[in-house]
Amino acid sequence: MSRFDDISEALAELNPEALLADGFEQALVGYTSNYHHPHVAVYDAKKCIAILVRRDGMSEEEAEEFFSLNTLGAYVGENGPLFVWS
């Protein structure tokens, strides 16, 4: 099993309603654990941007703008993923 499979399966058990970010499988780093909010997927934002550069041929600036507008800016509800900057 891949790291993505391990994390997504564990998350599915904790919160079957949790949403994953399509196309960013390599950037999935874990999930949240909080008694006051649902468990949700957590992605590394820098890795997401690197995926856009590599996969879609965007420049770094284009990828950052696309990510900001289309991923960070897309509200999909309380079960949507979070993105961390490390």
Secondary structure, 3 states (H helix, E strand, C coil): CCHHHHHHHHHHHHCCCCCCCCCCHHHEEEECCCCCCCCCEEEEHHHHHHHHHHHHCCCHHHHHHHHHHHHHCCCCCCCCCEEECC
